Amino acid sequence: MNKQDIFAETYSGVRQLVERLIGPDGCPWDKEQTPATLKHLFLEECYELVEAIDEDDTDKMIEELGDVFFHLAFQIQIAAKAKRFTQKDVFASLLGKLVRRHPHVFGDTRMDDPSEAVPKWDAIKRKELEGSDRSILDGVPKAMPALSYAQAVQGRAARMGFDWDDFQGVVDKIAEEVRELGEAESPEAKEREMGDLLFSMANAARWMGAESENALRGTNTRFYKRFTTMEQLSRERGLRFEDLPLDQKEALWEEAKALEESV
């Protein structure tokens, strides 16, 4: 490694590295990338970071935060090379928005109760939208996972006064959607009603103060651990899991569940 290839462990160092990668003597693959071609890779890195956070794995979090940070720097440098915008534009937008939306920190207003933060934040965002035809829902990225998006847009709508009077209304709506799903006949109708049911379930999570995406991710993780334990127990006993009758599979499930709960 040449002396000029040693980069400072700062944002400037990462920026200089990316400049080198996409420069005249850089990497042929890196030089061909665009914001669109990097999009799926960026999402993958974000999901890997979320997984590291879920696992509370410090080393993995450091690595994945670095990968996400690299993608941010990569996008900025691609834009700068195309003369679309620079890091200064990005940071100016970010800093201006955060200062503007925290008047209790950078202005004369006060906030002592954390519960005041979201209503005041929303009020500032609504003021920013005055004079435009943008919806309060436009700030929720449509590329979000569907459950997260459903919960977010219903939360925005609720803060505009479009919500059930109490949790019983939410429960009754879920029961209605379950009934309509059972009555659906065509594949299209079944898919539509399933969507309505999932949308209502996400709203129930919002009312309960839970994150629907996190809740489902937790269930997925538990299912994965229990099912792989069932497979392992079968192998240890010289059994082919797929050949076992359902009652034996259910017994293995309960055993795997008990092992998980004993840890």
Sequence and secondary structure as in RCSB ss.txt:
>XXXX:A:sequence
MNKQDIFAETYSGVRQLVERLIGPDGCPWDKEQTPATLKHLFLEECYELVEAIDEDDTDKMIEELGDVFFHLAFQ
IQIAAKAKRFTQKDVFASLLGKLVRRHPHVFGDTRMDDPSEAVPKWDAIKRKELEGSDRSILDGVPKAMPALSYA
QAVQGRAARMGFDWDDFQGVVDKIAEEVRELGEAESPEAKEREMGDLLFSMANAARWMGAESENALRGTNTRFYK
RFTTMEQLSRERGLRFEDLPLDQKEALWEEAKALEESV
>XXXX:A:secstr
  GGG   SSHHHHHHHHHHHTSTTS HHHHH  HHHHHHHHHHHHHHHHHHHHHT HHHHHHHHHHHHHHHHHH
HHHHHHTTS  HHHHHHHHHHHHHHT HHHHSS     GGGHHHHHHHHHHHHHTTS   GGGGS TTS HHHHH
HHHHHHHHHTT S SSHHHHHHHHHHHHHHHHH  SHHHHHHHHHHHHHHHHHHHHHHT  HHHHHHHHHHHHHH
HHHHHHHHHHHTT  GGGS HHHHHHHHHHHHHHHHH 
